[in-house]
Amino acid sequence: MYQYTDIDQRIVDERVAQFRDQTERHLRGELSEDEFRPLRLQNGLYIQKHAPMLRVAIPYGLLNSEQVRMFAHIAREYDRDYAHFTTRQNIQYNWPELARVPDILRDLASVQMHAIQTSGNCIRNTTTDQFAGIAPDEVVNPLVWAEIIRQWSTIHPEFAYLPRKFKIAISGSTKDRAATLVHDIGLIALTNDAGDVGFRVIVGGGLGRTPIVGVVIKEFLPWQHLITYLEAILRVYNRLGRRDNKYKARIKITVKENTPAQFSAWVEEEFSATKNGPTLLTADHVAAIANRFTQALHLDLPTDDAAEVMQAAANNDYARWRKRNTHAHNAQGYAAITLSLKRKGVPPGDITADELDAVALLADQYSQGELRVTHEQNLVFADVEVRALPALWSELKALGFATPNIGLIGNMIACPGGDFCSLANAASLPVAAAITERFESLDYQFNIGELDLNISGCINACGHHHVGHIGILGVDKNGEEWYQVTLGGTQGNDAKIGKIIGPSFARAEVTDVVEQLIETYLTLRERDDERFVDVVARTGIEPFKERVYAQAN
C-alpha cells in the first residue's frame, strides 16, 4: 500500500480548499453552472438523475482498512448508508448534497484519498490486475509503475483538458486480467531476454459507441522511458483528437482515422525529440516510490493445511467457495480471496456502511489490513493464510459475501443504469436482478460453467457489455426501454468485441433470452468443460440466434 509523502498530502488538502471555495461561490450564484461544471467534474462530481454523484478514486484498486472505514463513515454521514463499487476500481456515492461534498473530500484527504480526475476530459484512474504483486504468473509487479503513472498524471497541466476522457491500464502477468487491450493506453510490463524491465504499449482500445481492440505500437519500451513515451502519445492525441465531435473524440478514433502506422510514426517523432527530457525515470526515483509501499509479511508456512483440506472434503458449500473464490498466491501457504458482492436482492457492486465496517475488520484479521477492488465490482483479500480459510469463509458467509459465483453467470457486471444515471437509455439493475433470480441455483451455475455476463444501460458501456460472453445493452426505441444482446465478447490476452445477434428485446423478454442462449450452449457443447464463449467461437452466433428468435416468434 503506497504511503503519501508530505507533497502528496499537500496536493489533496489544497485541492479540497480550492473546491470548497468554488462550490461556495457557485451556491452563492457567483459561478454559473457552465463555469462550475468543469471544476466539479475534475473533482469527481456529476449531477445525475436524482442528485449529485461523487466518484472517489481508488488508485489501481488498492485500499487499507482505515480507508474502508472512512467509506463507511461517508455512507452514513453524507449519503444513504451505502456505496457502489465500479468497473474502474472506484467507489461512488449516489446521494450526497452539493454543499457537503467539500466536507466529504476533507474526510477522504484525512486517509490519503481524493476524487481528483475521476471524471472530466483528463487522465482517469489507472487500473491494474487485482492480484498485482501476488499472482504466481506475474513477470513484473505493476503496482510501482501504476503509482508512477498516478503521480505523473495527477493535475498534469498539459493534459487537464483533453479531447475526451482518457484511461490507462497496466498488467504485469502472463494472463492479462487488467483488460489492457480495451483501454486508451494498455501497458504490459515484461522483461526482455537480458532481464531488463520494459513495457509493451497498446494504443487505441476502448468500448463505448465504437468498440475497438487496441493495437501494439511498441513491443518493448525500456522502463526509463515509461513517462516520456506516455507524454508523446498524449501530446499527439491532444493535438489531433477530434474536439469538433465528442462521439469521435476518443484516441481510438484518432488512431483508426489516421491508421495505427501513421499514429505510431507521429508518436515516435514526438518521442525522439523529448525522450531524454525531465520526465526520464531514474533508478533512484523508482526505488524511492517503491520504498513507500508497505509490504505484506509472509510467514514460512506449509503448502497445505490438514484441517483446511478436511473441511474442503467434508463440506460441499466450503469446497465450492474454495474452488471459485480462492486464487493462487506466489507465497507458499497463502491465498487470495474474492468477496462476492453479487447477491440476490442487491445491485451488483453495492455495499452498506455496516458491511464496509465488517469488511475492514476482516481485512485486519485475515489480510494484514489491506484489500483490493476488482473491475468486476468485487473485493479481494490478497494475503490470507490457507490455514485460516475455513474461519474466514464462516465470517464471509454470515455477511453474505461467500457466494461461490466468481467466473459464473451469478458474478455479472452491471452499471447503475437508468435508475441513477442521466445518460442511460434503459435500466440495468432490474435486468440484473431478474437474471440473478432465474439463475439462483448454484447447481445450475456450476453446470453452465465459466460465463461472463455484462450489462450496460447505455452505449457508454460502463458495464463492459462489449467484452461479455453475453453482453446486454440498454437502448431507446421511441421512448421505450429495449435491450440489445451480443455474444462472444472476451477480455484478456485475446480480447474480442461481441457480435450483435439481431433486433433488440423488451425488458420482460431478456431473462428468457439469456436462458435460451444458455440452453443452446448446453446442447451444443462437446465436453462439460467447453466454455460458453468457446462454443460461440466454434459454431458462430447463428445457432443461438435461430433459437432465440424462433422462440420470440
VEXVO-222658 format. One record per residue (C-alpha): residue number from 1; residue in one letter; z, x negated, y negated. Coordinates in Angstrom, 3 decimals, m for minus. Each point is the difference from the previous one (the first is absolute). Layout:
N
 num residu       zz       xx       yy
 NUM      A        Z        X        Y
...
% end
This chain:
553
 num residu       zz       xx       yy
   1      M    0.000    0.000    0.000
   2      Y   m1.061   m1.518   m3.338
   3      Q    2.818   m0.491   m2.523
   4      Y   m0.844    0.363   m3.697
   5      T    0.197   m2.945   m2.376
   6      D    1.405    0.487   m3.498
   7      I   m3.588    0.333   m1.220
   8      D   m0.795    2.709    2.546
   9      Q    3.076    1.948   m1.070
  10      R   m0.751   m0.416   m3.680
  11      I   m3.525    1.379    0.463
  12      V    1.183    3.233    1.618
  13      D    2.940    0.421   m2.403
  14      E   m2.239   m0.411   m3.028
  15      R   m2.572    2.381    1.459
  16      V    2.735    2.645    0.398
  17      A    0.995   m0.379   m3.652
  18      Q   m3.628    0.124   m1.106
  19      F   m0.745    3.137    2.007
  20      R    3.186    1.696   m1.202
  21      D   m1.195   m0.463   m3.583
  22      Q   m3.494    1.272    0.864
  23      T    1.396    3.067    1.767
  24      E    2.358    0.874   m2.829
  25      R   m2.820   m0.324   m2.546
  26      H   m2.193    2.244    2.128
  27      L    2.711    2.637    0.305
  28      R    0.465   m0.097   m3.799
  29      G   m3.725    0.625   m0.452
  30      E   m0.752   m3.477   m1.359
  31      L   m2.254   m0.872    2.954
  32      S   m2.609    2.534    1.094
  33      E   m0.628    0.737    3.684
  34      D   m3.195   m2.060   m0.175
  35      E    1.919   m2.935   m1.485
  36      F    2.882    0.356    2.458
  37      R   m2.133    0.421    3.132
  38      P   m0.962   m3.678    0.571
  39      L    3.559   m1.063   m0.767
  40      R    1.589    2.335    2.545
  41      L   m2.656   m0.718    2.618
  42      Q    0.690   m3.724   m0.038
  43      N    3.642    0.868    0.585
  44      G   m0.773    2.136    3.028
  45      L    0.371    3.395   m1.649
  46      Y   m2.498    2.787    0.725
  47      I    0.021    3.596   m1.197
  48      Q   m0.559    2.087    3.111
  49      K   m0.336    3.700    0.732
  50      H    3.610    0.977   m0.584
  51      A    1.752   m3.008   m1.542
  52      P   m0.314   m3.716   m0.672
  53      M   m0.274   m2.224    3.080
  54      L    1.393   m3.534   m0.007
  55      R   m1.417   m2.555    2.428
  56      V    2.279   m2.999    0.616
  57      A   m1.417   m3.312    1.171
  58      I    1.204   m1.477    3.268
  59      P   m1.723   m3.405   m0.100
  60      Y   m1.726   m0.618    3.355
  61      G    2.272    2.660    1.521
  62      L    3.202   m2.090    0.111
  63      L    3.438    1.494   m0.789
  64      N    3.670   m0.787    0.314
  65      S    2.765    2.497    0.648
  66      E    1.281   m0.120   m3.585
  67      Q   m3.417    1.117   m1.232
  68      V   m0.121    2.814    2.551
  69      R    3.395    1.219   m1.214
  70      M   m1.408   m0.024   m3.526
  71      F   m2.879    2.182    1.206
  72      A    2.601    2.441    1.317
  73      H    1.872   m0.051   m3.325
  74      I   m3.195    0.715   m1.944
  75      A   m0.907    2.871    2.327
  76      R    3.416    1.619   m0.581
  77      E    0.426   m0.736   m3.689
  78      Y   m3.519    0.469   m1.350
  79      D   m2.039    1.897    2.595
  80      R    0.418    2.727    2.609
  81      D    1.915   m2.027    2.560
  82      Y   m2.990   m1.537    1.778
  83      A   m2.826   m2.536   m0.382
  84      H   m3.401   m0.654    1.565
  85      F   m1.365   m3.231    1.519
  86      T   m3.723   m0.518   m0.607
  87      T   m2.909   m1.718    1.734
  88      R    0.217   m2.796   m2.614
  89      Q    3.470   m1.023    1.264
  90      N    1.513    1.553   m3.138
  91      I    2.464    2.834   m0.604
  92      Q   m0.553    3.050   m2.214
  93      Y    2.262    2.498   m1.742
  94      N   m1.637    3.359   m0.652
  95      W    2.416    1.686   m2.427
  96      P    1.446   m2.406   m2.623
  97      E    0.421    1.166   m3.602
  98      L   m2.129   m2.007   m2.412
  99      A    2.933   m0.738   m2.320
 100      R    2.011   m1.502    2.888
 101      V   m2.707   m2.240    1.447
 102      P    1.138   m3.015   m2.083
 103      D    3.457    0.423    1.543
 104      I   m1.560   m0.053    3.483
 105      L   m1.848   m3.205   m0.889
 106      R    3.244   m1.507   m1.321
 107      D    1.747    0.781    3.280
 108      L   m2.899   m1.450    1.992
 109      A    0.088   m3.196   m2.063
 110      S    3.654   m0.456    0.971
 111      V   m1.138   m0.547    3.616
 112      Q   m3.109   m2.067   m0.785
 113      M   m2.491    2.861    0.117
 114      H   m2.452    1.657   m2.396
 115      A   m2.988    2.344   m0.278
 116      I   m2.299   m2.388   m1.875
 117      Q   m3.707    0.370    0.863
 118      T    0.439    2.627    2.681
 119      S   m2.658    1.994   m1.828
 120      G   m2.656   m0.548   m2.650
 121      N   m3.141   m2.142    0.037
 122      C    1.754   m3.206    0.933
 123      I    0.900   m2.081    3.058
 124      R    2.241    2.196    2.150
 125      N    2.710   m0.897    2.499
 126      T   m1.230   m2.648    2.448
 127      T    0.517    1.158    3.581
 128      T    0.318   m1.830    3.293
 129      D    0.863    0.309    3.676
 130      Q    3.315    1.796    0.634
 131      F    0.752   m2.696    2.610
 132      A   m0.713   m2.911   m2.348
 133      G    2.109   m3.011    0.848
 134      I    1.056    1.222    3.447
 135      A   m3.234    0.923    1.840
 136      P   m0.741   m2.120    3.105
 137      D   m3.731   m0.038   m0.845
 138      E    0.609   m1.281   m3.531
 139      V   m1.922   m3.118   m1.018
 140      V    1.285   m0.204   m3.579
 141      N    2.962    1.873   m1.489
 142      P   m1.586    1.981   m2.869
 143      L    3.212    0.898   m1.848
 144      V    0.157   m3.054   m2.279
 145      W   m3.674    0.403   m0.875
 146      A    0.509    3.698   m0.714
 147      E    2.839   m0.913   m2.362
 148      I   m2.196   m2.569   m1.752
 149      I   m2.618    2.718   m0.529
 150      R    2.691    2.387   m1.273
 151      Q    1.227   m2.482   m2.583
 152      W   m3.512   m0.877   m1.147
 153      S   m1.160    3.618   m0.284
 154      T    3.077    1.542   m1.663
 155      I   m0.738    0.777   m3.678
 156      H   m3.051   m2.274    0.120
 157      P   m1.525    0.498   m3.479
 158      E   m3.586   m0.654    1.096
 159      F    0.083    2.607    2.766
 160      A    2.147    2.724   m1.555
 161      Y   m2.983    2.292   m0.685
 162      L   m2.479   m0.437    2.819
 163      P   m2.901    2.421    0.559
 164      R    2.136    1.696    2.691
 165      K    3.114   m0.526    2.091
 166      F   m0.016   m3.104    2.186
 167      K    1.678   m0.538    3.376
 168      I    0.600   m3.202    1.963
 169      A    1.200   m0.288    3.616
 170      I    0.867   m3.152    1.928
 171      S    0.454   m0.661    3.719
 172      G    0.948   m3.146    1.876
 173      S   m0.333    1.140    3.618
 174      T   m2.779    0.088    2.557
 175      K    0.228    3.821   m0.084
 176      D   m0.544    1.432   m3.464
 177      R    2.796    2.524   m0.597
 178      A   m0.474   m0.031   m3.794
 179      A   m3.399    1.773   m0.112
 180      T   m1.479   m2.916   m1.942
 181      L   m3.592    1.152    0.572
 182      V    0.450    3.171   m2.040
 183      H    1.581   m1.547   m3.101
 184      D   m1.567   m1.220   m3.240
 185      I    0.998   m3.473    1.154
 186      G    1.155   m0.734    3.524
 187      L    1.497   m3.364    0.889
 188      I    0.443   m1.382    3.505
 189      A    2.326   m3.004   m0.026
 190      L   m0.994   m2.502    2.687
 191      T   m0.234   m3.696    0.827
 192      N   m3.062   m2.181    0.478
 193      D   m0.570   m2.560    2.749
 194      A    2.033   m2.539   m1.932
 195      G    2.976    2.364   m0.215
 196      D   m0.394    0.629   m3.736
 197      V    0.907    3.455   m1.312
 198      G   m2.674    2.029   m1.723
 199      F   m1.379    3.515   m0.376
 200      R   m2.995    1.978    1.126
 201      V   m0.939    2.078   m3.056
 202      I   m1.387    3.533    0.396
 203      V   m1.264    1.941   m3.020
 204      G   m1.257    3.486   m0.712
 205      G    1.804    2.119    2.539
 206      G    1.542    3.332   m0.816
 207      L    0.296    3.666    0.894
 208      G   m0.208    2.897   m2.444
 209      R   m3.262    1.618   m1.089
 210      T   m2.133   m2.844    1.368
 211      P    1.708   m1.498    3.088
 212      I   m1.189   m3.546    0.693
 213      V    1.118   m2.798    2.338
 214      G    0.330   m3.242   m1.965
 215      V   m2.073   m3.148    0.495
 216      V    1.125   m3.597    0.446
 217      I   m1.017   m2.140   m2.977
 218      K    2.083   m3.072    0.877
 219      E    0.732   m1.068    3.571
 220      F    2.646   m2.558   m0.917
 221      L    1.617   m0.336   m3.410
 222      P    2.564   m2.842   m0.207
 223      W    3.441    1.342   m0.927
 224      Q    0.090   m2.011   m3.222
 225      H   m2.795    2.189   m1.376
 226      L    1.383    3.395    0.969
 227      I    0.699    1.128   m3.564
 228      T   m2.945   m1.782   m1.627
 229      Y   m2.383    1.732    2.412
 230      L    1.645    3.397   m0.474
 231      E   m0.369   m0.477   m3.749
 232      A   m3.682   m0.806    0.434
 233      I   m0.535    3.242    1.928
 234      L    1.946    2.058   m2.526
 235      R   m1.865   m1.526   m2.954
 236      V   m3.397    0.813    1.476
 237      Y    1.143    3.538    0.762
 238      N    1.604    0.418   m3.428
 239      R   m3.279   m0.928   m1.671
 240      L   m2.377    1.943    2.237
 241      G    2.005    2.983    1.281
 242      R   m1.425    3.432   m0.911
 243      R    2.223    1.241   m2.833
 244      D   m2.610    2.656   m0.816
 245      N    0.735    1.992    3.167
 246      K    3.457    0.093    1.598
 247      Y   m1.512    1.051    3.326
 248      K   m1.988   m3.233    0.070
 249      A    2.611   m2.252   m1.583
 250      R    1.612   m1.533    3.098
 251      I   m0.927   m3.530    1.010
 252      K   m1.587    1.323    3.215
 253      I   m2.742    1.602   m2.129
 254      T   m0.459   m3.195   m2.020
 255      V   m0.438   m1.965    3.223
 256      K   m2.297    2.586    1.573
 257      E   m2.249    0.505   m3.035
 258      N   m0.454   m3.736   m0.583
 259      T    0.067   m0.979    3.728
 260      P    2.804   m2.028    1.558
 261      A   m2.089   m3.193   m0.212
 262      Q   m0.506    0.329   m3.750
 263      F    3.619    0.955   m0.626
 264      S    1.152   m2.975    2.060
 265      A   m2.283   m2.309   m1.995
 266      W    1.472    1.231   m3.280
 267      V    3.526   m0.543    1.338
 268      E   m0.852   m3.528    1.126
 269      E   m1.447   m0.761   m3.421
 270      E    3.153    1.231   m1.722
 271      F    2.192   m1.779    2.541
 272      S   m1.762   m3.357   m0.382
 273      A    0.658    0.070   m3.740
 274      T    3.695    0.901    0.251
 275      K    1.302   m1.055    3.424
 276      N    1.979   m2.984   m1.268
 277      G    1.628    1.928   m2.819
 278      P    3.697    0.755   m0.614
 279      T    0.258    2.529    2.846
 280      L   m0.801   m2.620    2.657
 281      L    2.898    0.202    2.463
 282      T    2.101   m3.020    0.896
 283      A    2.196   m0.663    3.005
 284      D    3.076   m0.107   m2.236
 285      H   m0.772    3.417   m1.482
 286      V   m0.552    1.598    3.404
 287      A    3.172   m1.617    1.353
 288      A    2.038    1.243   m2.967
 289      I   m1.053    3.586    0.691
 290      A    0.504   m0.374    3.759
 291      N    3.533   m1.247   m0.632
 292      R    0.864    3.215   m1.828
 293      F   m0.502    2.048    3.163
 294      T    3.089    0.736    2.049
 295      Q   m0.456   m0.872    3.665
 296      A    1.158    2.011    2.974
 297      L    2.455   m1.788    2.291
 298      H   m1.182    0.058    3.611
 299      L    2.527   m0.774    2.712
 300      D   m0.865   m1.696    3.270
 301      L   m0.302    3.120    2.133
 302      P   m1.433    0.655    3.455
 303      T   m3.392    1.684    0.167
 304      D    1.360    3.060    1.821
 305      D    3.347    1.751   m0.016
 306      A    1.117    1.473    3.343
 307      A    1.714    3.051   m1.514
 308      E   m3.032    0.756   m2.172
 309      V   m2.354   m0.266    2.986
 310      M    2.230    2.389    1.964
 311      Q   m0.004    2.473   m2.880
 312      A   m3.814   m0.036   m0.089
 313      A   m0.141    0.572    3.764
 314      A    2.548    2.818    0.013
 315      N   m0.852    1.944   m3.178
 316      N   m3.529    1.320   m0.469
 317      D    0.554    0.885   m3.656
 318      Y    1.149   m3.532   m0.744
 319      A   m2.824   m1.494    2.078
 320      R   m2.598    1.938   m1.983
 321      W    1.511   m1.126   m3.298
 322      R    0.136   m3.571    1.320
 323      K   m3.702    0.179    0.829
 324      R   m1.285    1.574   m3.216
 325      N    2.440   m1.026   m2.749
 326      T    1.002   m3.578    0.854
 327      H   m2.218   m2.992   m0.673
 328      A   m0.109   m3.617    1.098
 329      H    1.769   m2.656   m2.090
 330      N   m0.682   m3.719   m0.305
 331      A    3.702   m0.769    0.524
 332      Q    1.277    0.252    3.558
 333      G    2.418    2.856    0.592
 334      Y   m1.084    1.963   m3.103
 335      A   m2.262    2.980   m0.651
 336      A   m1.410    1.906   m2.958
 337      I    0.685    3.741   m0.061
 338      T   m1.982    2.762   m1.693
 339      L    2.010    2.912   m1.359
 340      S   m2.301    2.999    0.225
 341      L    0.007    2.154   m3.129
 342      K   m2.284    2.515    1.733
 343      R    2.112    2.987    0.954
 344      K   m0.549    3.704    0.505
 345      G    0.712    1.919   m3.183
 346      V   m0.067   m3.076   m2.251
 347      P   m3.051   m1.293   m1.913
 348      P   m1.173   m3.411    1.261
 349      G    1.765   m2.803   m1.868
 350      D    2.713    2.183   m1.561
 351      I    3.641   m1.061    0.237
 352      T    3.208    1.418   m1.511
 353      A    2.616   m1.829   m2.022
 354      D    2.545    0.245    2.820
 355      E   m2.573   m1.338    2.466
 356      L   m0.755   m2.929   m2.318
 357      D    3.696   m0.859   m0.098
 358      A    0.179    0.234    3.788
 359      V   m3.036   m2.258    0.407
 360      A    1.533   m2.558   m2.366
 361      L    3.184   m0.068    2.098
 362      L   m1.987   m0.454    3.222
 363      A   m2.021   m2.799   m1.606
 364      D    3.270   m1.789   m0.771
 365      Q    1.298    0.552    3.524
 366      Y   m3.137   m0.762    2.009
 367      S   m2.640   m1.773   m2.151
 368      Q    1.820   m2.474   m2.227
 369      G   m0.217    2.311   m2.994
 370      E   m3.792    0.100   m0.252
 371      L   m2.771    2.438    0.860
 372      R   m3.682    0.612   m0.675
 373      V   m2.216    2.932   m0.985
 374      T   m3.243    0.493    1.938
 375      H   m3.288    1.378   m1.297
 376      E    0.388    2.679    2.687
 377      Q    2.984    1.367   m2.002
 378      N    2.693   m1.244    2.377
 379      L    2.793   m2.594   m0.225
 380      V    0.555   m3.158    2.049
 381      F    3.109   m1.977    0.915
 382      A   m1.475   m3.455    0.549
 383      D    2.855   m1.999    1.556
 384      V    1.846    2.022    2.630
 385      E    1.663   m1.641    2.982
 386      V   m1.447    1.375    3.246
 387      R    3.514    0.458    1.382
 388      A    0.760    2.344   m2.925
 389      L   m2.987    2.291    0.587
 390      P    1.839    2.718    2.003
 391      A    2.675    0.315   m2.675
 392      L   m2.586    0.083   m2.797
 393      W   m2.037    2.597    1.868
 394      S    3.027    2.274    0.228
 395      E    0.606   m0.309   m3.738
 396      L   m3.662    0.619   m0.853
 397      K   m0.213    2.959    2.371
 398      A    2.936    1.635   m1.779
 399      L   m1.845   m0.452   m3.308
 400      G   m3.298    1.323    1.375
 401      F   m1.806   m3.335   m0.407
 402      A   m0.423   m0.868    3.686
 403      T   m2.987    2.205    0.839
 404      P   m2.180   m2.156    2.309
 405      N   m3.298    0.813   m1.727
 406      I   m1.149   m3.282   m1.525
 407      G   m3.717   m0.343    0.693
 408      L   m0.225    3.612    1.187
 409      I   m1.244    3.172   m1.671
 410      G    3.533    0.842   m1.109
 411      N   m0.027   m3.038   m2.282
 412      M   m2.627    1.480   m2.316
 413      I   m0.449   m1.189   m3.570
 414      A   m0.161    2.624   m2.752
 415      C   m0.010   m0.217   m3.777
 416      P    2.015    2.567   m2.039
 417      G   m3.244    1.888   m0.667
 418      G   m0.271    3.215   m1.959
 419      D    3.704    0.800    0.231
 420      F    0.661   m2.702   m2.596
 421      C   m3.108   m1.919   m1.065
 422      S   m2.079    1.292   m2.913
 423      L   m3.067   m1.810    1.379
 424      A    0.069    1.640    3.420
 425      N   m2.583    2.547    1.104
 426      A    2.133    1.325    2.840
 427      A    3.463   m0.147    1.516
 428      S    0.725   m2.724    2.558
 429      L    3.570    0.749    0.978
 430      P   m0.480    3.474    1.561
 431      V   m2.850   m1.396    2.091
 432      A    2.166   m2.913    1.132
 433      A    2.844    2.414    0.818
 434      A   m2.256    2.240    2.091
 435      I   m1.402   m2.950    1.964
 436      T    3.500   m1.405    0.531
 437      E    1.144    3.318    1.426
 438      R   m3.059    0.373    2.243
 439      F    0.458   m3.484    1.450
 440      E    3.793   m0.018    0.070
 441      S    0.106   m0.674    3.750
 442      L    0.567   m3.702    0.585
 443      D   m1.449    0.362    3.498
 444      Y   m3.245    1.197   m1.589
 445      Q    0.062   m2.795   m2.598
 446      F    0.521   m2.664    2.649
 447      N   m2.803    1.480    2.103
 448      I   m2.367   m0.145   m2.972
 449      G    0.958   m3.603   m0.691
 450      E   m0.787   m2.060   m3.067
 451      L   m1.425    2.094   m2.825
 452      D    0.083   m0.352   m3.791
 453      L   m0.261    3.287   m1.895
 454      N   m0.127   m0.324   m3.792
 455      I   m0.070    2.781   m2.603
 456      S   m1.021   m0.185   m3.676
 457      G    0.119    2.846   m2.493
 458      C   m2.937   m1.329   m2.012
 459      I   m2.772   m2.572   m0.029
 460      N    2.302   m2.679   m1.474
 461      A    1.116   m0.505    3.615
 462      C    3.682   m0.797   m0.516
 463      G    0.435    1.176    3.601
 464      H   m2.605   m2.535    1.236
 465      H   m1.941    2.721    1.818
 466      H   m3.161   m2.139    0.121
 467      V    1.609   m2.462    2.437
 468      G    1.797    2.534    2.175
 469      H   m1.233    0.484    3.547
 470      I    0.066    3.593   m1.196
 471      G   m0.198    0.373   m3.773
 472      I    0.627    3.229   m1.891
 473      L   m1.057    0.354   m3.641
 474      G    0.856    2.927   m2.244
 475      V   m3.005    1.269   m1.973
 476      D   m0.578    2.795   m2.491
 477      K   m2.477    2.779    0.830
 478      N   m0.366    2.480   m2.830
 479      G    3.684   m0.254   m0.812
 480      E    1.166    0.186    3.622
 481      E    1.577   m2.726    2.148
 482      W   m2.164   m1.300    2.862
 483      Y    0.267   m3.081    2.173
 484      Q   m2.643   m2.509    1.044
 485      V    0.499   m1.888    3.265
 486      T   m1.094   m3.563    0.822
 487      L    0.115   m1.839    3.323
 488      G    0.018   m3.633    1.057
 489      G    1.595   m1.688   m2.985
 490      T    2.086   m3.108    0.619
 491      Q    1.864   m2.610   m1.969
 492      G    0.796   m3.574    0.961
 493      N   m2.308   m2.810    1.085
 494      D   m2.941    2.326    0.709
 495      A    0.512    2.596   m2.693
 496      K   m2.417    2.927   m0.023
 497      I   m0.454    3.041   m2.188
 498      G    0.179    3.272    1.939
 499      K   m3.039    2.293    0.271
 500      I    0.020    3.575   m1.292
 501      I   m0.517    2.359    2.924
 502      G   m1.472    2.874   m2.008
 503      P    0.915    2.876   m2.342
 504      S    3.615    0.331   m1.081
 505      F    2.601    2.391    1.430
 506      A    2.427    2.501   m1.472
 507      R    3.650   m1.046    0.084
 508      A    0.842    2.454    2.763
 509      E   m2.617   m1.623    2.238
 510      V    1.012   m3.640   m0.382
 511      T    2.695   m0.198    2.667
 512      D   m2.252    1.675    2.563
 513      V   m2.799   m2.410   m0.915
 514      V    2.289   m2.992    0.552
 515      E    1.075    1.389    3.374
 516      Q   m3.629    0.554    1.033
 517      L   m0.868   m3.572   m0.986
 518      I    2.846   m1.320    2.110
 519      E   m0.807    2.202    2.980
 520      T   m3.599   m1.254   m0.194
 521      Y    1.292   m3.566    0.032
 522      L    2.229    0.649    3.018
 523      T   m3.019    1.372    1.841
 524      L   m2.231   m2.937   m0.935
 525      R    2.325   m2.962    0.470
 526      E   m0.704   m2.103    3.088
 527      R    3.477   m1.528    0.295
 528      D    3.441    1.134   m1.070
 529      D    0.227   m3.000   m2.333
 530      E   m3.395    0.539   m1.658
 531      R    0.882    0.772   m3.605
 532      F   m1.336    2.945   m1.975
 533      V   m1.802   m2.286   m2.447
 534      D   m1.600   m1.958    2.854
 535      V   m1.353    3.193    1.557
 536      V   m1.478    0.988   m3.370
 537      A   m1.622   m3.444   m0.261
 538      R   m1.403    0.313    3.536
 539      T   m1.287    3.578   m0.165
 540      G   m0.609    0.500   m3.713
 541      I    1.255    3.046   m1.873
 542      E   m2.470    2.495    1.475
 543      P    2.096    1.194    3.003
 544      F    2.933    0.588   m2.339
 545      K   m2.163    1.717   m2.573
 546      E   m1.610    2.303    2.559
 547      R    3.321    1.222    1.367
 548      V    1.629    0.524   m3.377
 549      Y   m2.847    2.000   m1.515
 550      A   m0.654    1.910    3.215
 551      Q    3.607    1.191   m0.132
 552      A   m0.295    0.757   m3.722
 553      N   m3.065    2.180    0.615
% end
